[in-house]
Amino acid sequence: MLRLRLLLPLLFFFCTASTQSLGVAEPVRLWANPSFKAGETIRYKVHYGVINAAEAVVETSGSLERVADRPCYKATVSGHTTGSFDFFLHVRDQWRAYIDTASILPLRSTRDIEEGSYRKKEVVEFDQAHDIVNVLQTQHKEPIHYTFKVPNNVQELVSGFYYLRTLNYEHMKPGDIIRVGGFFDESSFNMDVIFKGREVVQTKAGVIHVLKLVPKMPTNKIFRGEESIKVYLSDDRNKIPVLFQAEMFVGAIKIDMYKYDGLKSRLNMAQ
């Protein structure tokens, strides 16, 4: 049965790892953030076909935290199965990133995955100045350490989701491509996201003006076609993800926002 760890990355990237060229380390960037702040919470219902399969929460803690002596947003994505899905596939997942406020780059990320009998506990420390990540996995009796060289200004899944929100889409045209480099599951990857334009969508929280993004998917055995995933961000300064749709060979998934709080700006409702 499909594991929720395949659903939660829908909230960020939905990509397949691929090698990215590495070079001499460059200075860590400065990056403006007009879109989110501490204390933001967004809640979602996850539907598998007509079944209400899970709920997810994306939030930033109410105060900044310090990592490597830098102020950081503590951003958390958590999800759990509900109803009959919880009986057949008990899931309690938490993904977290500590995002540097000046660069919108991760300095630390954690994963605590509980899905049936599967477990994964991981802490990743990002040395952005030297393009190195240190991975600690503790789900086994003996902790496992890894060190990897990564691309400059590398993201991970949670921080990459927030990074996409900070981009300026005002002058983008349908067909424009956004490229993001990241690190996940001990691999570096490139992801291309296609800007499809502006629409109006119905969500459980109301009718909202949105920006439509489509991650370009490689051939795989899960998702149906290159443009099988659609992500809708609110067309305003917040750019919060309000709706996700994915067509798979075994059915369809919809992740639908039903509640939000602590936004930096007013949401652009259609009515």
ZAMARGU-4260 file (C-alpha; in steps of 0.2 Angstrom, whole numbers, plus 5000, padded with zeros to 4 digits):
<rodrens>
0) 5000/5000/5000 | 5006/5018/4996 | 5016/5025/5011 | 5013/5042/5017 | 5031/5047/5015
5) 5026/5047/4996 | 5012/5059/5000 | 5021/5072/5011 | 5034/5076/4998 | 5019/5082/4988
10) 5020/5097/4999 | 5037/5101/4993 | 5045/5094/4978 | 5040/5077/4971 | 5056/5074/4962
15) 5068/5060/4958 | 5086/5062/4963 | 5099/5065/4950 | 5117/5070/4951 | 5122/5089/4950
20) 5139/5095/4946 | 5149/5101/4961 | 5162/5115/4960 | 5172/5127/4972 | 5161/5133/4986
25) 5153/5150/4983 | 5148/5163/4996 | 5131/5159/5005 | 5118/5170/4997 | 5106/5183/5004
30) 5088/5180/5000 | 5073/5191/5003 | 5058/5184/5011 | 5042/5193/5008 | 5030/5178/5010
35) 5031/5170/5027 | 5035/5173/5045 | 5036/5164/5062 | 5019/5158/5069 | 5011/5152/5052
40) 5000/5136/5052 | 4992/5128/5037 | 4981/5112/5038 | 4977/5100/5025 | 4965/5085/5021
45) 4974/5071/5011 | 4961/5062/5000 | 4965/5045/4991 | 4951/5044/4978 | 4935/5047/4988
50) 4944/5041/5004 | 4949/5054/5017 | 4966/5046/5020 | 4976/5058/5031 | 4979/5075/5038
55) 4994/5086/5037 | 5000/5102/5045 | 5014/5114/5039 | 5019/5127/5051 | 5033/5138/5057
60) 5035/5140/5076 | 5030/5156/5085 | 5048/5161/5088 | 5065/5160/5079 | 5078/5147/5085
65) 5097/5147/5083 | 5107/5135/5074 | 5126/5137/5071 | 5124/5154/5079 | 5111/5159/5066
70) 5093/5164/5068 | 5082/5151/5060 | 5064/5148/5056 | 5059/5131/5063 | 5047/5124/5050
75) 5038/5108/5053 | 5028/5096/5041 | 5018/5083/5051 | 5006/5070/5044 | 4995/5056/5051
80) 4983/5043/5043 | 4965/5044/5048 | 4949/5033/5048 | 4951/5016/5039 | 4968/5021/5032
85) 4975/5022/5049 | 4969/5004/5053 | 4978/4997/5038 | 4993/5009/5037 | 4997/5017/5054
90) 5007/5033/5050 | 5015/5046/5061 | 5027/5057/5051 | 5037/5073/5055 | 5049/5082/5044
95) 5057/5098/5051 | 5070/5111/5044 | 5079/5125/5053 | 5079/5138/5039 | 5092/5153/5040
100) 5082/5169/5040 | 5095/5178/5029 | 5097/5165/5015 | 5082/5154/5016 | 5094/5139/5016
105) 5093/5125/5028 | 5106/5123/5042 | 5098/5108/5050 | 5084/5096/5045 | 5076/5081/5054
110) 5065/5066/5049 | 5055/5055/5061 | 5046/5042/5051 | 5034/5029/5058 | 5024/5019/5045
115) 5018/5002/5050 | 5034/4993/5055 | 5045/5005/5045 | 5055/5018/5055 | 5068/5031/5051
120) 5076/5044/5062 | 5088/5056/5054 | 5097/5073/5058 | 5106/5082/5044 | 5117/5096/5047
125) 5121/5108/5032 | 5137/5117/5031 | 5132/5129/5018 | 5148/5139/5018 | 5158/5123/5013
130) 5144/5114/5003 | 5145/5099/5015 | 5131/5089/5024 | 5133/5078/5039 | 5119/5064/5041
135) 5116/5055/5057 | 5103/5040/5057 | 5098/5033/5073 | 5084/5021/5069 | 5096/5006/5071
140) 5105/5000/5087 | 5121/5008/5081 | 5120/5026/5074 | 5126/5028/5056 | 5135/5044/5051
145) 5138/5050/5033 | 5146/5065/5025 | 5142/5071/5008 | 5148/5085/4996 | 5133/5095/4989
150) 5129/5109/4977 | 5131/5127/4982 | 5115/5134/4991 | 5107/5117/4992 | 5090/5115/4999
155) 5081/5100/5006 | 5062/5096/5005 | 5055/5107/5018 | 5066/5122/5015 | 5064/5120/4997
160) 5045/5122/4999 | 5047/5138/5008 | 5060/5144/4995 | 5047/5142/4981 | 5036/5154/4990
165) 5049/5168/4991 | 5051/5169/4972 | 5043/5183/4961 | 5031/5176/4949 | 5024/5193/4943
170) 5033/5193/4926 | 5033/5174/4923 | 5025/5167/4908 | 5017/5150/4906 | 5030/5138/4901
175) 5044/5147/4911 | 5055/5134/4921 | 5061/5136/4939 | 5076/5125/4943 | 5080/5120/4961
180) 5094/5110/4968 | 5092/5100/4983 | 5098/5085/4995 | 5087/5071/5000 | 5089/5053/5005
185) 5108/5054/5003 | 5108/5061/4986 | 5109/5078/4977 | 5095/5082/4964 | 5089/5095/4952
190) 5071/5098/4950 | 5062/5108/4936 | 5046/5116/4940 | 5035/5123/4926 | 5025/5139/4928
195) 5008/5135/4920 | 5000/5152/4924 | 4985/5159/4935 | 4969/5150/4939 | 4955/5151/4952
200) 4952/5135/4962 | 4940/5128/4975 | 4947/5123/4991 | 4939/5118/5008 | 4945/5135/5014
205) 4936/5144/5000 | 4939/5150/4982 | 4956/5156/4979 | 4966/5165/4965 | 4982/5154/4962
210) 4998/5151/4953 | 4999/5134/4945 | 5015/5125/4946 | 5019/5108/4938 | 5035/5098/4944
215) 5043/5089/4928 | 5042/5071/4933 | 5054/5058/4925 | 5047/5041/4919 | 5043/5031/4935
220) 5031/5017/4941 | 5021/5028/4953 | 5015/5044/4944 | 5006/5044/4928 | 5015/5055/4915
225) 5028/5069/4915 | 5015/5082/4922 | 5005/5071/4934 | 5007/5082/4949 | 5000/5100/4950
230) 5003/5112/4964 | 4993/5128/4967 | 5000/5143/4977 | 4990/5157/4982 | 4992/5172/4970
235) 4997/5185/4983 | 5012/5189/4994 | 5010/5173/5005 | 5011/5161/4990 | 5004/5147/5002
240) 5001/5130/4994 | 4982/5128/4994 | 4979/5113/4984 | 4989/5098/4977 | 4983/5085/4964
245) 4993/5069/4958 | 4988/5056/4946 | 4995/5039/4949 | 4994/5022/4941 | 4984/5016/4956
250) 4973/5031/4959 | 4972/5050/4962 | 4978/5060/4977 | 4972/5077/4982 | 4979/5087/4996
255) 4967/5101/5001 | 4969/5116/5013 | 4955/5118/5025 | 4962/5130/5038 | 4976/5143/5039
260) 4982/5155/5053 | 4996/5168/5055 | 4999/5172/5037 | 5010/5187/5033 | 4998/5195/5021
265) 4980/5194/5017 | 4975/5179/5007 | 4968/5183/4989 | 4951/5175/4989 | 4940/5175/4973
270) 4924/5178/4983
</rodrens>
